[in-house]
Amino acid sequence: MMIRKENIPQNMNPKSVGGQALIEGVMMKSLSDIAMAVRKSNGEIIVKKESVSKIEKSSIYKIPIIRGAIALINSMILGVRAITYSAEVFEEIDSDEEKSKFEKWLEEKFGDRADDIITYFSVALALAMSIVIFMFIPTLLINLLKNIFTNQLLLSGFEGVLKILMFIGYIILISKMKEIKRVFQYHGAEHKVIHCYESGKPLTVENARKFTTLHPRCGTSFLLIVMVLSILLFSFLGWESPVQRVVMKLMLLPLVAGVSYEVIKIAGKSKSKLVYAISYPGLMLQKLTTNEPDDKQLEVAIVALKNILVKDKDANI
């Protein structure tokens, strides 16, 4: 399938696009639109389109560093919504029959805002778990070494290495799950199709198949850069109290996320050797989070991308 030329503005550079792997689907996102394409159990591809959030269209989203901190939370909220939607479409869940008592109670109390509340709760829970696992536990464990190693920079280095090892270990562990392997294939499909689009080639399965599953703007690379920058920045924090250290980390996290976002944006555009060297560890980590997709998965990713390229907001091609 090729994109209809009449639906694409002529004489312009490719739009900046990104994406996310879903359950049997792919979400693609441009500066103005979002499209989620999911293949149902019967083989049919369902597409849902919507506009990006209002905050992404505001002037504050153009301010370097600040936009990165906002993007981190915004992408988590969108990611949870997209994953939930894809699961419902693929499993063909009946929204009335499958709702729990808690969900029904939320609907009675909050009406149409119930889904948003569930999403925000899921994001808050995910953030809390991330803070405990990747921030508090490494700090607590390395704090036990204070009596052996008194050098603050050395302790911070141990903490950083432990955090990265835990992160990689977590990815390796979940990659063994059958369902996650499928998600990682769709992750690879997302990257291949975006590479195909950015190369200027027609969006076909045959063309997309030739590209790599690794992409410098990937969220996996973003998380690794966040970790590396946090190690450097947090090395200046004291070790008087593990709780105090974690609180200080939380206060500095928006700054780390903001700087990391700018690094990822530069990495996605620059061809310099320095930028490639910075991006290289993240690209290698993507070998754990992306798998080679099949043609049907590439087709889903292409459908999602085409739907954010056309002018018609309600198009389904």
Phi, psi and omega in degrees: 000138178245151179288136178289125185298328183293345181265359183242129176304134182272160175057049178216158177286158179302143176296153174283119182233155176216180182195183178204141176282141179240186174282109184054039180191181180219138171255133174242145186221130174251190179290344183235335187227158177231137176226131177244117179250126183228134176269121179288168181297338178272003177097347181287141178261120179256136181239133174241129180243147175202165178275158176293164182296156182299325183296330179287344178262355182278166182292332181295334182285354178265354182276119179306152181073303181299318182297330179292319178295319178293318182298325181299309180291317182299319181290328177293317179296313179296320181298317179296316179299317182293316179297317179297316179298314182296323179295319180294319181291312183295317182273356179052050181288133175281116186300333181274319185284329188267359183286138179280170178298323179296317179295320179294323178296319178298319180295322178294323183277322189241356176063232184293343182275359183300315180298321179295320180295318178298319179297312180297322178296319179296319179294316179298320179294318179296319178296317180297318179294320179296319180297317181293312186286313189258358180236306185286313183299312177301319179296317181296318182292314181291333178298335178291344182267003184302326182283343180264315180243120183261348180286122183297318181293324180293317178297319179295323178295317177300317181297317180295316179298316179298319181297315180293319179296321178294320180295313179295320178298321178298316180296316180299319182296311183287337181292346179280346181283137183301316182295321180290325176302320178295318179298319179293331174293318177293329174298316177296321178297318178303313181294316181300315182292321177295319176301317181299315179297315182291338178282345181090001180281153176302143182280090176232158178300319181299317180289316183295327183302331186283344187271165180283157176274359182260137180219134185295340181265014184293148177297332176298315177296322179300314181296322179293319178296320176303315181295315182295314179296322179295323177299315180295314183288318184285349178294343180270355180276152181280171181241027181297319182215131179301320181295314179298320180295317180295319178299317178296322177298316180298323179292328182269349184302318178302322178296315180298315180297321180295315179294319180299321179299317180293323178297317180296319179298318179294319181298328181285345183247326187278148177247010184289155181293326180296313180295322179295321179297321178292323183282338189304313179301321179294322178295320179292324178294330179294343176294341176271333186256359176233140174238159179293123182276162172267175185296325180293325178289322175297322179299318178297315180297322179295316179300317179298315182293318180300327183284348172258358179265331182285155181286325183289116183299328184261014182294150177219093185240000000 
